[in-house]
C-alpha cells in the first residue's frame, strides 16, 4: 500500500461543493475521484494533504449525490482539499 500526497485537484465547476471534485493529483499522478475512492475502499492506497505542515487524511463520505472525498484531521472533517490549487497538464 502506498501513502500518497494530494497536491492539486480539479473541480467542475470550480466553486461547487466537495462533490464537484473530478480529479485529484500529485507530483507524478492524476486520478479521477472514482479511482481515488475505489483505491481507498480497496485499501490499496492511502491519500493525504499537507497544509501549513499539518497532515489531513483523505476519506470517503457518502453524500446526497453519491460518494465523494474529504479530508479528516484532528478528529474532524475539514476542507483541506478545497484549498489546493488546480491540477495542470
C-alpha positions as YAML, in Angstrom:
chain: A
units: angstrom
residues:
- id: 1
  name: UNK
  ca: [0.00, 0.00, 0.00]
- id: 2
  name: UNK
  ca: [1.30, 3.43, -0.92]
- id: 3
  name: UNK
  ca: [0.76, 6.56, 1.15]
- id: 4
  name: UNK
  ca: [0.19, 9.27, -1.49]
- id: 5
  name: UNK
  ca: [0.18, 13.06, -1.09]
- id: 6
  name: UNK
  ca: [-2.53, 15.01, -2.93]
- id: 7
  name: UNK
  ca: [-1.17, 18.39, -4.06]
- id: 8
  name: UNK
  ca: [-3.85, 19.53, -6.53]
- id: 9
  name: UNK
  ca: [-7.48, 19.00, -7.56]
- id: 10
  name: UNK
  ca: [-9.77, 19.69, -10.49]
- id: 11
  name: UNK
  ca: [-13.37, 20.77, -9.91]
- id: 12
  name: UNK
  ca: [-16.26, 21.32, -12.27]
- id: 13
  name: UNK
  ca: [-17.38, 24.00, -11.65]
- id: 14
  name: UNK
  ca: [-14.52, 25.29, -9.51]
- id: 15
  name: UNK
  ca: [-16.78, 26.87, -6.84]
- id: 16
  name: UNK
  ca: [-19.02, 23.81, -6.36]
- id: 17
  name: UNK
  ca: [-19.18, 21.75, -3.15]
- id: 18
  name: UNK
  ca: [-16.89, 18.79, -2.42]
- id: 19
  name: UNK
  ca: [-18.88, 16.63, -4.80]
- id: 20
  name: UNK
  ca: [-17.63, 18.86, -7.63]
- id: 21
  name: UNK
  ca: [-14.09, 17.47, -7.33]
- id: 22
  name: UNK
  ca: [-13.48, 15.46, -10.50]
- id: 23
  name: UNK
  ca: [-9.75, 14.65, -10.25]
- id: 24
  name: UNK
  ca: [-7.00, 14.59, -7.64]
- id: 25
  name: UNK
  ca: [-3.30, 14.69, -8.37]
- id: 26
  name: UNK
  ca: [0.23, 14.76, -7.08]
- id: 27
  name: UNK
  ca: [3.79, 15.04, -8.32]
- id: 28
  name: UNK
  ca: [3.55, 12.14, -10.77]
- id: 29
  name: UNK
  ca: [-0.11, 11.10, -10.88]
- id: 30
  name: UNK
  ca: [-3.59, 12.41, -11.79]
- id: 31
  name: UNK
  ca: [-6.61, 10.20, -11.00]
- id: 32
  name: UNK
  ca: [-10.37, 10.58, -11.22]
- id: 33
  name: UNK
  ca: [-12.29, 10.95, -7.99]
- id: 34
  name: UNK
  ca: [-13.75, 7.48, -8.58]
- id: 35
  name: UNK
  ca: [-10.27, 5.94, -8.92]
- id: 36
  name: UNK
  ca: [-9.21, 7.51, -5.61]
- id: 37
  name: UNK
  ca: [-12.43, 6.37, -3.88]
- id: 38
  name: UNK
  ca: [-12.02, 2.83, -5.24]
- id: 39
  name: UNK
  ca: [-8.39, 2.73, -4.10]
- id: 40
  name: UNK
  ca: [-9.26, 3.95, -0.58]
- id: 41
  name: UNK
  ca: [-12.12, 1.47, -0.25]
- id: 42
  name: UNK
  ca: [-9.99, -1.41, -1.56]
- id: 43
  name: UNK
  ca: [-7.24, -0.36, 0.88]
- id: 44
  name: UNK
  ca: [-4.66, -0.31, -1.93]
- id: 45
  name: UNK
  ca: [-3.56, 3.28, -1.19]
- id: 46
  name: UNK
  ca: [-3.98, 5.98, 1.43]
- id: 47
  name: UNK
  ca: [-4.12, 9.64, 0.45]
- id: 48
  name: UNK
  ca: [-3.38, 12.82, 2.40]
- id: 49
  name: UNK
  ca: [-2.81, 16.57, 2.11]
- id: 50
  name: UNK
  ca: [-0.37, 18.80, 3.96]
- id: 51
  name: UNK
  ca: [-1.43, 22.34, 4.76]
- id: 52
  name: UNK
  ca: [0.90, 24.52, 6.84]
- id: 53
  name: UNK
  ca: [2.84, 21.38, 7.76]
- id: 54
  name: UNK
  ca: [-0.26, 19.60, 9.10]
- id: 55
  name: UNK
  ca: [-1.34, 16.28, 7.64]
- id: 56
  name: UNK
  ca: [-5.00, 15.57, 6.84]
- id: 57
  name: UNK
  ca: [-6.01, 12.12, 5.60]
- id: 58
  name: UNK
  ca: [-8.40, 11.79, 2.68]
- id: 59
  name: UNK
  ca: [-11.52, 9.74, 3.38]
- id: 60
  name: UNK
  ca: [-14.68, 8.71, 1.56]
- id: 61
  name: UNK
  ca: [-18.03, 10.28, 2.50]
- id: 62
  name: UNK
  ca: [-21.49, 9.12, 1.37]
- id: 63
  name: UNK
  ca: [-23.26, 12.31, 0.28]
- id: 64
  name: UNK
  ca: [-26.68, 13.08, -1.16]
- id: 65
  name: UNK
  ca: [-25.30, 12.72, -4.70]
- id: 66
  name: UNK
  ca: [-23.10, 9.69, -4.05]
- id: 67
  name: UNK
  ca: [-19.62, 9.17, -2.69]
- id: 68
  name: UNK
  ca: [-17.05, 11.95, -2.54]
- id: 69
  name: UNK
  ca: [-13.68, 12.59, -0.90]
- id: 70
  name: UNK
  ca: [-12.92, 14.87, 2.02]
- id: 71
  name: UNK
  ca: [-10.01, 15.35, 4.39]
- id: 72
  name: UNK
  ca: [-10.03, 14.33, 8.04]
- id: 73
  name: UNK
  ca: [-7.63, 15.61, 10.72]
- id: 74
  name: UNK
  ca: [-7.65, 16.06, 14.47]
- id: 75
  name: UNK
  ca: [-10.89, 14.11, 14.81]
- id: 76
  name: UNK
  ca: [-12.97, 16.18, 12.40]
- id: 77
  name: UNK
  ca: [-13.77, 16.55, 8.71]
- id: 78
  name: UNK
  ca: [-12.28, 19.66, 7.07]
- id: 79
  name: UNK
  ca: [-11.92, 21.40, 3.70]
- id: 80
  name: UNK
  ca: [-8.19, 20.97, 3.00]
- id: 81
  name: UNK
  ca: [-8.82, 19.56, -0.49]
- id: 82
  name: UNK
  ca: [-10.67, 22.72, -1.50]
- id: 83
  name: UNK
  ca: [-7.63, 24.82, -0.55]
- id: 84
  name: UNK
  ca: [-5.41, 23.01, -3.08]
- id: 85
  name: UNK
  ca: [-4.58, 24.57, -6.46]
- id: 86
  name: UNK
  ca: [-5.90, 23.34, -9.81]
- id: 87
  name: UNK
  ca: [-4.02, 20.44, -11.38]
- id: 88
  name: UNK
  ca: [-2.47, 21.42, -14.71]
- id: 89
  name: UNK
  ca: [-1.27, 19.36, -17.63]
...
